[in-house]
Amino acid sequence: RRWTAEVLEPTRAKSPERKETFATLGGIPVDPIYTPRSPRSGFDRIGYPGAPPFTRGIHPTMYRGRVWSMRMFSGFGSPEDTNRRFHYLLQHGESGLSIAFDDPTLYGIDADDPESLGEVGKCGVNVSSLDDIRRLLRGIPLADVTTSMTINAPANIVWGMYLLAGEASGVGPAQLGGTTQNDILKEYIAQKEFLYPPGPALRLVTDTIEYATAHTPRWNPVSISGYHIREAGSTAVQELAFTLADGRAYVAAAIERGLAVDEFAPRLSFFFNSHNDFFEEIAKFRAARRLWYDVMTREFGAKKERSAWLRFHTQTAGCSCTAQQPELNVVRTAVQALAGVLG
């Protein structure tokens, strides 16, 4: 009753649920939340959604209030090719963009460099200049559409070009919403697309956090990623351990730079893998929220609740799919997606 009065109802007043009532196909009502009939030992570690330690979610209404963003990871060929794809996706119901870049862009190499031969526009869009970014985003309502950019080592440069493209179309940095992955530490652990030694690379990530804190209140300057670590062969526990350790390193670096934790922490985001072990994945997501809450409040002294939120995106496990079993891939990823929703 206390949670309903102090947490749920104020949230409903600000952001009503999508429907007045929720029910099964057979007409059985679905309550907003289910709890033990009598208090049980350890329930305080689980708690209620929208209340510390946020094990069951950071929002009281979760997907009853708003469904997750729909954004397909896309990018291929030239900026014009991908621009046409973006417009198609937005016309067919996407609520955000997710840009895939090719290898030359991910490694900061120009399209006309000999090392780019055969790789330009392959597995992602090629961006070598500010003009490329402008052509990539032509006609996109940047004030209304959030953009996720999967870019790491050259993230500060590509993000800077995105901000300039926004200004050229009349949308200032403070109006732009989105995410740069910008997690260089997981590159050393898993994906290996790094350009500099860890020290200078971490300084560049901290630079983007500092700039975002001052100028882009709607932008997530880093998406701390466990997905690639899992794809590289880790267990669920190892994925979570490495990811939270990387997150602690970014927070510590920003504080050492002179930023107050409650200034920048609310804009940190995470990216996890959703794999085949249904209940283990659900438990992983919930454990991640509670562990991050403890890290931020106990270790770093965060006072704002939003500073201790673990806001995350998840994708189904590419390494679980096989070219020989396309129909089974549909089943696998359906189960994985459901684990993401329930987690």
N, C-alpha and C positions, 0 to 999 in steps of 0.2 A: 504493500500500500504506500509506503514511504517513497519507494522508487517511482511508482506511478504518479504520485502527486508532485514530487520534486524534480524528476528527470523527464519522464515520458510526456506528461501533459504540457509542460512548457515547450518542449520540442514540437509537439503536435500543433501548438498555437502558432509557432513561427513557420513550420513547414508541415502542413497536413499530409497524412498518408495518402497514397495513390487512390485508395478506395475507402468507403466508409466501413465496409465489412469485408473480411477475407474468409473464404470457405473452400472446402474440398468440392470435387465434382458432384459428390453425393449430398452436398448441402450442409455438411458438418462444419460449424464455425471453427476458425483457427484463431486462437488467442495470440496476443502480441508476444507473450513470453510464457515459458513453462518452468516451474521451479519444484523442488521437493515439497511434498505435503507437510513435512516437518523439518526443522533445521537439521542439517547433517554436518558432521565434522569436515572441514575443508571447503565448505561452500563459499566462504569469504574469499578464497583464492580464485573462484570462478566468477562470483558476483553477478551483476546485471549488465546488459549492454548499455553503453553510453555512460558508464560509471567506473571509476577505478576498481581494479587494475585493467579494465577493458578487455578481459579475456574473451568475452562473448561479442565483442565488437565495440567500435568507437562511437557509433551512433545508436541512440535508443530505439529508433524504428527500423534501422538497417534497410533492407530492400523493400520493406512495406512503404517506406517514405520515398525512396528513389532507387531505380535500378542502376546497375553499373554502367559505365561508359561503354559505348560500342565503337571500337576503333580497330580496323583491320591493319595489321602491319603491312605496309605497301611501299613500293618504290622499285623502279626499273628504268633502264634506258636513259633517255635525256630528261631534263627538267620538264619539257613539254609533254613527254609521254606520261610522266607521273602526275603532272598537273591535271591532265584529262582524267586519269584514274581517280584522283582526289575529288574532282567535281562529280564524277559518277557515283562514288561512294556516299558523298554528302546528299546527293539527290535521292539515294535509296535508303536513307535512314541513319547513316552514321552520325554519332554525336561528337566525334573528335577525330583527329588525324594521328597516325603513327608512321613516322618516316623511316624507311629502310634505306641506308646508304650503301654504295658499292665499296669494295676493298680499297681502291685508291683514295676515296674520301675518308674512310676510316683510318687510313694510315697517313693522311695529310699529304698525299702525292697528287700533283696536277694530272689532268687527263692526258696531256701530251708528253708526259714523262715516259721514257722507254720502259720503266718498270710497270707501267699501267697497261702495257700491251695485252689485249685479250681480256681485260678485266673491267673496262669502262662500261658502266651501266648494267653490269652482271650482278645478280643477287641484290640489287639496290640501285637507287638513282645516283648519278654522278653530279657532284657539286664542287666546282673548282674556284668559283668567284662569287662576288656579291650579285653580279648580273644573273648567274645561274639560280641563286636563291630567289631573286625577284621573279624570274620566269617560272620557277617551281610553284610559287605561291600566288601567281596572277589570278585575280578574281576571287580569292578565298577570303571570306569575312573574318579576318584575324581577331577582331574584337569579340566575336561570338563563338569561335571554334578554338578549343584547346588543342595544342600540338605536342605530341611526344616525339622526341628525337633520340634515336638510338645511336649515339655518338659519344666517344670517350676521350681518347688522347687529344684530338683537336677540338674538343667540345667548346672551349671558350671562343675559338675563332668562328666556328659554324653558328653558335648561338649569337655571337656579336653580329654576324651577317643577318640572322633572322630578325634581330632587334632593329637593325637599319632598314630592312625590308618593310617592317611594320611601320616605322616612322615615315617612310616614303609613301605608304598608302594611307597615312593619316592616323595611325594607331600608335600611341606612345608606349614606352616600356611598361608603365604602370597598368596599362589596359590589357597587355598580352598575358595569356594564361597557357601553361603547359609544363613540360618536363624535359630536361636534358639528362640523359642517363649518367654520364660524367663520373662513373665509378671506376677510377683507374686502379684501385687496389685489387679488385677482382680480376683485372687483366693479368696481373702477375700470378694470381692463383690459378686461373682457368683459361681465359680466352686468348691471352698472349698478344693482344693488339695494343702494345704499349710503345711509346716512342722515346721516353726519357727514364732516367733512374727514378726510383720511388720518391726520394726527397723533393726534387723539383716538380715532379708530377703531382704530388700531394699539395704543393704550394699553389699550383694552377687551379686545382679543385677548390681550395680555400679562397682563392681570388674570386671565383664565380659565386661562392656562397656569400662572401662579403658584398659583392656588387648587387646580388639579388636581394639581400636583406635591405639594402638602402634604396633600391630603385624599382624592383619588380615584385610587388607583394603577392601577385597571383601566380608566380612561377616557382616550380620546384627545381632548384639548381643541381640536385643530385638524386639519383634513384639507386639506392644501395642494393646491389644485386646478388642474390643467391642462385638465380636461375642458371647462369653459366657454370657455376660451381657444381650444381647437380648434374648438368649435362656432361660435365667432364668426368663424372664417375663417383661423386660423393654420395653418402647416405643422407637421409633427411636430417638427421642430427648434425652431421658435419656441415651441411648446407646452412643450417641455422647458426651454428657456432661461428663459422667464417664470416657470415653476413653481419651478425651483430658485432663481431670484433672489428670489422671494417667500419661499421657505423660509429662505434666508440672512437675510432681513430679520427674520423672526420669531425666529430663533435669536439674532441680535445684540440684538434688543430685550429678550429674556428675560435674556441675560447682563448687559446694561446695568442691568436691574432688580435684579441681585444674585444671580440663580440660577446655580448651577453647571451646566455643560452636561450632565454625566453624570447630573444629577438629573432633568431634564425631557426631554432629547432622545429617550430610549427610547419615549416616548409620542407622538411626532409621527407623523402618518400622511399619506399622499398619495392623490390621486385623479386618474387619467389617462383619456384617451379611447383607445378601440381602434378604429381606422379600417380602410379597405379595403386599404391596401397591406400585405399580410400580413407580408413579411419586414422591411419598414421598421418596422412596429409592434413586432415581436419585438426588433429591434435597439434601438429606442427604450427599451423597458422595461429591457433589460440595461445599456444605457449610463447610464440614470438611476441605477441602483443603484451603479455604479462611480463616477460623478461625485459622487453624494451622499456616498459613503464618503470620497472625497478631500476634499470640502468640510469634512466633520465632523472628520476626523483632522488634516488639514494646517492648515486655517484656524482651526478652533475648538478644536483640541487635545483632542478627545474620547478618552478612554482605554477606556471600556467598548465592547465590540463592538456591543452592542445600540444604543448611541447613534449608531452609524454605519449602522444598518440603514435602508434605504428600504422601509418597509412600505407597500404601496399597494393600492388598490382600483381596478378598471377597469370601465367600462361601454361597451357598444357605441355606435357613433356615430349619434345621432339624426339628424344632418344628412345622413347618407348614405341615409336611407330616404325613400321617396316614397309618397304616398297612392295613386298610380295603379298601383303595382307591389307589392302586398302579398306575393305569393308570392316575388318576388325579395328583398324585405326579409328574409325568413326565411333565404335563402342568404347574403345580405350579413352579417347579424348572426352567423350560424353561423361564418363565416370569421373575423370579428372576435373572437368569443369564443375560438376556437382560438388566435388570435394572443396573446390574453391569457394563456391557459394555458401556452403554450410560451415566452412571454417571461419 
